[in-house]
Each structure stands twice: as C-alpha cells, then as structure tokens.
C-alpha cells in the first residue's frame, strides 16, 4: 500500500523533513545512510546506500 503524497517544504538551507510514516513505510530508520540524485523533471530519488552498493556489487549498476 502506498500512502497519499505528503507536501514538503524546502527550507532556506535546502533541508527537507519527511513524515516518519513515509520513512517507516520505505524501511528507512534514523541513522540510515542515503544516496540522493536528480532524475530530472523535478524528481529526486533516494536510495539506501547499502542497497545501492549491494546492487553495484551484484549487478554492476546503481
């Protein structure tokens, strides 16, 4: 099940706070290291760094 979208604000330092429910649903807990990159057209992708590294080691791609 995917939650309804949440509207977030980017503060003057570029920080964004995510609702805890969305983080929990994605399996992201405090202290999790994330990779972030632009996917164009106003989209930003977050990946758990550990998952991305495992994908790179096993498949050769991020």
PDB file with one MODEL, atoms N, CA, C and O in Angstrom:
MODEL        1
ATOM      1  N   UNK A   1       0.842  -1.186   0.000  1.00  0.00           N
ATOM      2  CA  UNK A   1       0.000   0.000   0.000  1.00  0.00           C
ATOM      3  C   UNK A   1       0.886   1.247   0.000  1.00  0.00           C
ATOM      4  O   UNK A   1       1.846   1.325   0.767  1.00  0.00           O
ATOM      5  N   UNK A   2       0.577   2.197  -0.833  1.00  0.00           N
ATOM      6  CA  UNK A   2       1.327   3.449  -0.893  1.00  0.00           C
ATOM      7  C   UNK A   2       0.481   4.546  -0.270  1.00  0.00           C
ATOM      8  O   UNK A   2      -0.707   4.672  -0.565  1.00  0.00           O
ATOM      9  N   UNK A   3       1.101   5.335   0.591  1.00  0.00           N
ATOM     10  CA  UNK A   3       0.398   6.427   1.265  1.00  0.00           C
ATOM     11  C   UNK A   3       0.084   7.563   0.293  1.00  0.00           C
ATOM     12  O   UNK A   3       0.638   7.655  -0.802  1.00  0.00           O
ATOM     13  N   UNK A   4      -0.806   8.400   0.734  1.00  0.00           N
ATOM     14  CA  UNK A   4      -1.094   9.627  -0.022  1.00  0.00           C
ATOM     15  C   UNK A   4       0.170  10.483  -0.038  1.00  0.00           C
ATOM     16  O   UNK A   4       0.945  10.452   0.918  1.00  0.00           O
ATOM     17  N   UNK A   5       0.387  11.238  -1.098  1.00  0.00           N
ATOM     18  CA  UNK A   5       1.560  12.118  -1.142  1.00  0.00           C
ATOM     19  C   UNK A   5       1.529  13.126   0.004  1.00  0.00           C
ATOM     20  O   UNK A   5       0.463  13.577   0.424  1.00  0.00           O
ATOM     21  N   UNK A   6       2.695  13.465   0.493  1.00  0.00           N
ATOM     22  CA  UNK A   6       2.830  14.490   1.525  1.00  0.00           C
ATOM     23  C   UNK A   6       3.496  15.701   0.889  1.00  0.00           C
ATOM     24  O   UNK A   6       4.442  15.559   0.115  1.00  0.00           O
ATOM     25  N   UNK A   7       3.009  16.880   1.210  1.00  0.00           N
ATOM     26  CA  UNK A   7       3.627  18.105   0.708  1.00  0.00           C
ATOM     27  C   UNK A   7       4.722  18.516   1.672  1.00  0.00           C
ATOM     28  O   UNK A   7       4.492  18.620   2.877  1.00  0.00           O
ATOM     29  N   UNK A   8       5.911  18.748   1.143  1.00  0.00           N
ATOM     30  CA  UNK A   8       7.070  19.122   1.950  1.00  0.00           C
ATOM     31  C   UNK A   8       7.575  20.484   1.520  1.00  0.00           C
ATOM     32  O   UNK A   8       7.404  20.889   0.370  1.00  0.00           O
ATOM     33  N   UNK A   9       8.197  21.187   2.453  1.00  0.00           N
ATOM     34  CA  UNK A   9       8.825  22.473   2.150  1.00  0.00           C
ATOM     35  C   UNK A   9      10.334  22.320   2.225  1.00  0.00           C
ATOM     36  O   UNK A   9      10.857  21.613   3.087  1.00  0.00           O
ATOM     37  N   UNK A  10      11.022  22.985   1.319  1.00  0.00           N
ATOM     38  CA  UNK A  10      12.479  23.068   1.368  1.00  0.00           C
ATOM     39  C   UNK A  10      12.799  24.354   2.112  1.00  0.00           C
ATOM     40  O   UNK A  10      12.371  25.434   1.704  1.00  0.00           O
ATOM     41  N   UNK A  11      13.561  24.243   3.217  1.00  0.00           N
ATOM     42  CA  UNK A  11      13.860  25.454   3.978  1.00  0.00           C
ATOM     43  C   UNK A  11      15.005  26.228   3.334  1.00  0.00           C
ATOM     44  O   UNK A  11      15.558  25.812   2.317  1.00  0.00           O
ATOM     45  N   UNK A  12      15.348  27.355   3.939  1.00  0.00           N
ATOM     46  CA  UNK A  12      16.350  28.253   3.347  1.00  0.00           C
ATOM     47  C   UNK A  12      17.747  27.628   3.262  1.00  0.00           C
ATOM     48  O   UNK A  12      18.599  28.129   2.527  1.00  0.00           O
ATOM     49  N   UNK A  13      17.993  26.544   4.003  1.00  0.00           N
ATOM     50  CA  UNK A  13      19.288  25.855   3.930  1.00  0.00           C
ATOM     51  C   UNK A  13      19.236  24.642   3.007  1.00  0.00           C
ATOM     52  O   UNK A  13      20.231  23.934   2.853  1.00  0.00           O
ATOM     53  N   UNK A  14      18.063  24.399   2.386  1.00  0.00           N
ATOM     54  CA  UNK A  14      17.911  23.278   1.474  1.00  0.00           C
ATOM     55  C   UNK A  14      17.477  21.993   2.149  1.00  0.00           C
ATOM     56  O   UNK A  14      17.461  20.938   1.515  1.00  0.00           O
ATOM     57  N   UNK A  15      17.124  22.061   3.419  1.00  0.00           N
ATOM     58  CA  UNK A  15      16.710  20.864   4.158  1.00  0.00           C
ATOM     59  C   UNK A  15      15.222  20.581   3.965  1.00  0.00           C
ATOM     60  O   UNK A  15      14.401  21.481   3.791  1.00  0.00           O
ATOM     61  N   UNK A  16      14.918  19.278   4.004  1.00  0.00           N
ATOM     62  CA  UNK A  16      13.544  18.809   3.879  1.00  0.00           C
ATOM     63  C   UNK A  16      13.311  17.792   4.992  1.00  0.00           C
ATOM     64  O   UNK A  16      14.183  16.968   5.270  1.00  0.00           O
ATOM     65  N   UNK A  17      12.157  17.842   5.624  1.00  0.00           N
ATOM     66  CA  UNK A  17      11.798  16.854   6.638  1.00  0.00           C
ATOM     67  C   UNK A  17      10.711  15.953   6.083  1.00  0.00           C
ATOM     68  O   UNK A  17       9.693  16.427   5.578  1.00  0.00           O
ATOM     69  N   UNK A  18      10.934  14.641   6.180  1.00  0.00           N
ATOM     70  CA  UNK A  18       9.964  13.663   5.712  1.00  0.00           C
ATOM     71  C   UNK A  18       9.113  13.178   6.876  1.00  0.00           C
ATOM     72  O   UNK A  18       9.625  13.027   7.985  1.00  0.00           O
ATOM     73  N   UNK A  19       7.822  12.930   6.652  1.00  0.00           N
ATOM     74  CA  UNK A  19       6.991  12.361   7.704  1.00  0.00           C
ATOM     75  C   UNK A  19       7.516  10.980   8.111  1.00  0.00           C
ATOM     76  O   UNK A  19       7.932  10.193   7.261  1.00  0.00           O
ATOM     77  N   UNK A  20       7.495  10.693   9.415  1.00  0.00           N
ATOM     78  CA  UNK A  20       8.005   9.420   9.913  1.00  0.00           C
ATOM     79  C   UNK A  20       7.293   8.227   9.295  1.00  0.00           C
ATOM     80  O   UNK A  20       7.918   7.198   9.039  1.00  0.00           O
ATOM     81  N   UNK A  21       5.982   8.354   9.050  1.00  0.00           N
ATOM     82  CA  UNK A  21       5.233   7.249   8.458  1.00  0.00           C
ATOM     83  C   UNK A  21       5.750   6.867   7.083  1.00  0.00           C
ATOM     84  O   UNK A  21       5.822   5.683   6.752  1.00  0.00           O
ATOM     85  N   UNK A  22       6.107   7.851   6.284  1.00  0.00           N
ATOM     86  CA  UNK A  22       6.625   7.579   4.938  1.00  0.00           C
ATOM     87  C   UNK A  22       8.000   6.915   5.044  1.00  0.00           C
ATOM     88  O   UNK A  22       8.294   5.970   4.312  1.00  0.00           O
ATOM     89  N   UNK A  23       8.836   7.409   5.953  1.00  0.00           N
ATOM     90  CA  UNK A  23      10.151   6.797   6.136  1.00  0.00           C
ATOM     91  C   UNK A  23      10.015   5.347   6.600  1.00  0.00           C
ATOM     92  O   UNK A  23      10.699   4.462   6.085  1.00  0.00           O
ATOM     93  N   UNK A  24       9.141   5.107   7.564  1.00  0.00           N
ATOM     94  CA  UNK A  24       8.936   3.749   8.081  1.00  0.00           C
ATOM     95  C   UNK A  24       8.428   2.832   6.972  1.00  0.00           C
ATOM     96  O   UNK A  24       8.881   1.694   6.846  1.00  0.00           O
ATOM     97  N   UNK A  25       7.497   3.324   6.175  1.00  0.00           N
ATOM     98  CA  UNK A  25       6.948   2.522   5.083  1.00  0.00           C
ATOM     99  C   UNK A  25       8.032   2.129   4.084  1.00  0.00           C
ATOM    100  O   UNK A  25       7.984   1.045   3.502  1.00  0.00           O
ATOM    101  N   UNK A  26       9.011   3.016   3.888  1.00  0.00           N
ATOM    102  CA  UNK A  26      10.110   2.762   2.957  1.00  0.00           C
ATOM    103  C   UNK A  26      11.237   1.960   3.602  1.00  0.00           C
ATOM    104  O   UNK A  26      12.215   1.619   2.937  1.00  0.00           O
ATOM    105  N   UNK A  27      11.104   1.655   4.903  1.00  0.00           N
ATOM    106  CA  UNK A  27      12.144   0.891   5.591  1.00  0.00           C
ATOM    107  C   UNK A  27      13.357   1.722   5.948  1.00  0.00           C
ATOM    108  O   UNK A  27      14.455   1.192   6.113  1.00  0.00           O
ATOM    109  N   UNK A  28      13.161   3.029   6.067  1.00  0.00           N
ATOM    110  CA  UNK A  28      14.261   3.941   6.395  1.00  0.00           C
ATOM    111  C   UNK A  28      14.121   4.356   7.854  1.00  0.00           C
ATOM    112  O   UNK A  28      13.091   4.893   8.262  1.00  0.00           O
ATOM    113  N   UNK A  29      15.162   4.103   8.630  1.00  0.00           N
ATOM    114  CA  UNK A  29      15.142   4.446  10.047  1.00  0.00           C
ATOM    115  C   UNK A  29      16.217   5.478  10.344  1.00  0.00           C
ATOM    116  O   UNK A  29      17.115   5.684   9.529  1.00  0.00           O
ATOM    117  N   UNK A  30      16.139   6.134  11.504  1.00  0.00           N
ATOM    118  CA  UNK A  30      17.170   7.117  11.855  1.00  0.00           C
ATOM    119  C   UNK A  30      18.562   6.498  11.759  1.00  0.00           C
ATOM    120  O   UNK A  30      18.788   5.373  12.202  1.00  0.00           O
ATOM    121  N   UNK A  31      19.474   7.242  11.180  1.00  0.00           N
ATOM    122  CA  UNK A  31      20.851   6.780  11.024  1.00  0.00           C
ATOM    123  C   UNK A  31      21.118   6.076   9.705  1.00  0.00           C
ATOM    124  O   UNK A  31      22.270   5.773   9.395  1.00  0.00           O
ATOM    125  N   UNK A  32      20.072   5.807   8.917  1.00  0.00           N
ATOM    126  CA  UNK A  32      20.251   5.161   7.616  1.00  0.00           C
ATOM    127  C   UNK A  32      20.976   6.117   6.677  1.00  0.00           C
ATOM    128  O   UNK A  32      20.597   7.282   6.558  1.00  0.00           O
ATOM    129  N   UNK A  33      22.008   5.629   6.015  1.00  0.00           N
ATOM    130  CA  UNK A  33      22.725   6.433   5.020  1.00  0.00           C
ATOM    131  C   UNK A  33      21.988   6.326   3.691  1.00  0.00           C
ATOM    132  O   UNK A  33      21.655   5.229   3.243  1.00  0.00           O
ATOM    133  N   UNK A  34      21.733   7.478   3.062  1.00  0.00           N
ATOM    134  CA  UNK A  34      21.010   7.523   1.797  1.00  0.00           C
ATOM    135  C   UNK A  34      21.869   8.131   0.705  1.00  0.00           C
ATOM    136  O   UNK A  34      22.713   8.988   0.967  1.00  0.00           O
ATOM    137  N   UNK A  35      21.648   7.684  -0.518  1.00  0.00           N
ATOM    138  CA  UNK A  35      22.197   8.335  -1.701  1.00  0.00           C
ATOM    139  C   UNK A  35      21.057   9.118  -2.327  1.00  0.00           C
ATOM    140  O   UNK A  35      19.917   8.653  -2.343  1.00  0.00           O
ATOM    141  N   UNK A  36      21.355  10.290  -2.836  1.00  0.00           N
ATOM    142  CA  UNK A  36      20.323  11.119  -3.460  1.00  0.00           C
ATOM    143  C   UNK A  36      20.837  11.590  -4.811  1.00  0.00           C
ATOM    144  O   UNK A  36      21.995  11.983  -4.957  1.00  0.00           O
ATOM    145  N   UNK A  37      19.931  11.538  -5.810  1.00  0.00           N
ATOM    146  CA  UNK A  37      20.303  12.055  -7.118  1.00  0.00           C
ATOM    147  C   UNK A  37      19.062  12.563  -7.835  1.00  0.00           C
ATOM    148  O   UNK A  37      17.941  12.165  -7.518  1.00  0.00           O
ATOM    149  N   UNK A  38      19.275  13.442  -8.802  1.00  0.00           N
ATOM    150  CA  UNK A  38      18.192  14.010  -9.591  1.00  0.00           C
ATOM    151  C   UNK A  38      17.811  13.035 -10.696  1.00  0.00           C
ATOM    152  O   UNK A  38      18.673  12.435 -11.337  1.00  0.00           O
ATOM    153  N   UNK A  39      16.514  12.888 -10.907  1.00  0.00           N
ATOM    154  CA  UNK A  39      16.001  12.072 -12.001  1.00  0.00           C
ATOM    155  C   UNK A  39      15.357  12.969 -13.059  1.00  0.00           C
ATOM    156  O   UNK A  39      14.611  12.500 -13.918  1.00  0.00           O
ATOM    157  N   UNK A  40      15.662  14.281 -12.979  1.00  0.00           N
ATOM    158  CA  UNK A  40      15.122  15.238 -13.940  1.00  0.00           C
ATOM    159  C   UNK A  40      13.656  15.542 -13.683  1.00  0.00           C
ATOM    160  O   UNK A  40      13.012  14.894 -12.858  1.00  0.00           O
ATOM    161  N   UNK A  41      13.131  16.538 -14.402  1.00  0.00           N
ATOM    162  CA  UNK A  41      11.719  16.919 -14.321  1.00  0.00           C
ATOM    163  C   UNK A  41      11.208  17.091 -12.899  1.00  0.00           C
ATOM    164  O   UNK A  41      10.077  16.710 -12.599  1.00  0.00           O
ATOM    165  N   UNK A  42      12.027  17.659 -12.017  1.00  0.00           N
ATOM    166  CA  UNK A  42      11.585  17.932 -10.656  1.00  0.00           C
ATOM    167  C   UNK A  42      11.565  16.712  -9.745  1.00  0.00           C
ATOM    168  O   UNK A  42      10.999  16.774  -8.653  1.00  0.00           O
ATOM    169  N   UNK A  43      12.168  15.607 -10.165  1.00  0.00           N
ATOM    170  CA  UNK A  43      12.179  14.390  -9.353  1.00  0.00           C
ATOM    171  C   UNK A  43      13.530  14.195  -8.695  1.00  0.00           C
ATOM    172  O   UNK A  43      14.579  14.416  -9.301  1.00  0.00           O
ATOM    173  N   UNK A  44      13.479  13.775  -7.439  1.00  0.00           N
ATOM    174  CA  UNK A  44      14.678  13.428  -6.684  1.00  0.00           C
ATOM    175  C   UNK A  44      14.492  12.001  -6.196  1.00  0.00           C
ATOM    176  O   UNK A  44      13.428  11.644  -5.690  1.00  0.00           O
ATOM    177  N   UNK A  45      15.530  11.185  -6.350  1.00  0.00           N
ATOM    178  CA  UNK A  45      15.475   9.787  -5.956  1.00  0.00           C
ATOM    179  C   UNK A  45      16.367   9.582  -4.742  1.00  0.00           C
ATOM    180  O   UNK A  45      17.506  10.047  -4.711  1.00  0.00           O
ATOM    181  N   UNK A  46      15.841   8.880  -3.739  1.00  0.00           N
ATOM    182  CA  UNK A  46      16.605   8.498  -2.563  1.00  0.00           C
ATOM    183  C   UNK A  46      16.757   6.988  -2.581  1.00  0.00           C
ATOM    184  O   UNK A  46      15.793   6.268  -2.842  1.00  0.00           O
ATOM    185  N   UNK A  47      17.959   6.505  -2.305  1.00  0.00           N
ATOM    186  CA  UNK A  47      18.198   5.068  -2.181  1.00  0.00           C
ATOM    187  C   UNK A  47      19.010   4.820  -0.935  1.00  0.00           C
ATOM    188  O   UNK A  47      19.900   5.602  -0.602  1.00  0.00           O
ATOM    189  N   UNK A  48      18.715   3.744  -0.249  1.00  0.00           N
ATOM    190  CA  UNK A  48      19.564   3.344   0.874  1.00  0.00           C
ATOM    191  C   UNK A  48      20.937   3.024   0.296  1.00  0.00           C
ATOM    192  O   UNK A  48      21.051   2.241  -0.647  1.00  0.00           O
ATOM    193  N   UNK A  49      21.975   3.628   0.862  1.00  0.00           N
ATOM    194  CA  UNK A  49      23.334   3.449   0.350  1.00  0.00           C
ATOM    195  C   UNK A  49      23.713   1.975   0.329  1.00  0.00           C
ATOM    196  O   UNK A  49      24.340   1.510  -0.624  1.00  0.00           O
ATOM    197  N   UNK A  50      23.343   1.239   1.363  1.00  0.00           N
ATOM    198  CA  UNK A  50      23.690  -0.183   1.442  1.00  0.00           C
ATOM    199  C   UNK A  50      23.065  -0.962   0.280  1.00  0.00           C
ATOM    200  O   UNK A  50      23.719  -1.824  -0.307  1.00  0.00           O
ATOM    201  N   UNK A  51      21.812  -0.667  -0.054  1.00  0.00           N
ATOM    202  CA  UNK A  51      21.149  -1.343  -1.170  1.00  0.00           C
ATOM    203  C   UNK A  51      21.830  -1.009  -2.489  1.00  0.00           C
ATOM    204  O   UNK A  51      22.036  -1.893  -3.321  1.00  0.00           O
ATOM    205  N   UNK A  52      22.180   0.246  -2.687  1.00  0.00           N
ATOM    206  CA  UNK A  52      22.824   0.666  -3.925  1.00  0.00           C
ATOM    207  C   UNK A  52      24.186   0.000  -4.077  1.00  0.00           C
ATOM    208  O   UNK A  52      24.551  -0.419  -5.175  1.00  0.00           O
ATOM    209  N   UNK A  53      24.942  -0.103  -2.985  1.00  0.00           N
ATOM    210  CA  UNK A  53      26.249  -0.754  -3.037  1.00  0.00           C
ATOM    211  C   UNK A  53      26.090  -2.237  -3.342  1.00  0.00           C
ATOM    212  O   UNK A  53      26.840  -2.792  -4.145  1.00  0.00           O
ATOM    213  N   UNK A  54      25.116  -2.878  -2.704  1.00  0.00           N
ATOM    214  CA  UNK A  54      24.867  -4.297  -2.980  1.00  0.00           C
ATOM    215  C   UNK A  54      24.477  -4.511  -4.435  1.00  0.00           C
ATOM    216  O   UNK A  54      24.935  -5.467  -5.062  1.00  0.00           O
ATOM    217  N   UNK A  55      23.638  -3.636  -4.981  1.00  0.00           N
ATOM    218  CA  UNK A  55      23.265  -3.736  -6.392  1.00  0.00           C
ATOM    219  C   UNK A  55      24.496  -3.597  -7.282  1.00  0.00           C
ATOM    220  O   UNK A  55      24.653  -4.335  -8.254  1.00  0.00           O
ATOM    221  N   UNK A  56      25.356  -2.662  -6.949  1.00  0.00           N
ATOM    222  CA  UNK A  56      26.561  -2.430  -7.742  1.00  0.00           C
ATOM    223  C   UNK A  56      27.458  -3.664  -7.718  1.00  0.00           C
ATOM    224  O   UNK A  56      27.993  -4.060  -8.753  1.00  0.00           O
ATOM    225  N   UNK A  57      27.625  -4.265  -6.564  1.00  0.00           N
ATOM    226  CA  UNK A  57      28.483  -5.438  -6.430  1.00  0.00           C
ATOM    227  C   UNK A  57      27.907  -6.654  -7.147  1.00  0.00           C
ATOM    228  O   UNK A  57      28.654  -7.454  -7.710  1.00  0.00           O
ATOM    229  N   UNK A  58      26.581  -6.798  -7.129  1.00  0.00           N
ATOM    230  CA  UNK A  58      25.953  -7.993  -7.688  1.00  0.00           C
ATOM    231  C   UNK A  58      25.511  -7.843  -9.132  1.00  0.00           C
ATOM    232  O   UNK A  58      25.435  -8.832  -9.861  1.00  0.00           O
ATOM    233  N   UNK A  59      25.218  -6.618  -9.558  1.00  0.00           N
ATOM    234  CA  UNK A  59      24.688  -6.426 -10.902  1.00  0.00           C
ATOM    235  C   UNK A  59      25.544  -5.518 -11.767  1.00  0.00           C
ATOM    236  O   UNK A  59      25.401  -5.504 -12.989  1.00  0.00           O
ATOM    237  N   UNK A  60      26.430  -4.763 -11.142  1.00  0.00           N
ATOM    238  CA  UNK A  60      27.274  -3.858 -11.906  1.00  0.00           C
ATOM    239  C   UNK A  60      26.639  -2.531 -12.238  1.00  0.00           C
ATOM    240  O   UNK A  60      27.197  -1.776 -13.033  1.00  0.00           O
ATOM    241  N   UNK A  61      25.457  -2.203 -11.643  1.00  0.00           N
ATOM    242  CA  UNK A  61      24.803  -0.931 -11.904  1.00  0.00           C
ATOM    243  C   UNK A  61      24.248  -0.380 -10.613  1.00  0.00           C
ATOM    244  O   UNK A  61      24.014  -1.124  -9.660  1.00  0.00           O
ATOM    245  N   UNK A  62      24.034   0.943 -10.579  1.00  0.00           N
ATOM    246  CA  UNK A  62      23.325   1.569  -9.464  1.00  0.00           C
ATOM    247  C   UNK A  62      21.892   1.657  -9.887  1.00  0.00           C
ATOM    248  O   UNK A  62      21.054   2.149  -9.131  1.00  0.00           O
TER     249      UNK A  62
ENDMDL
END
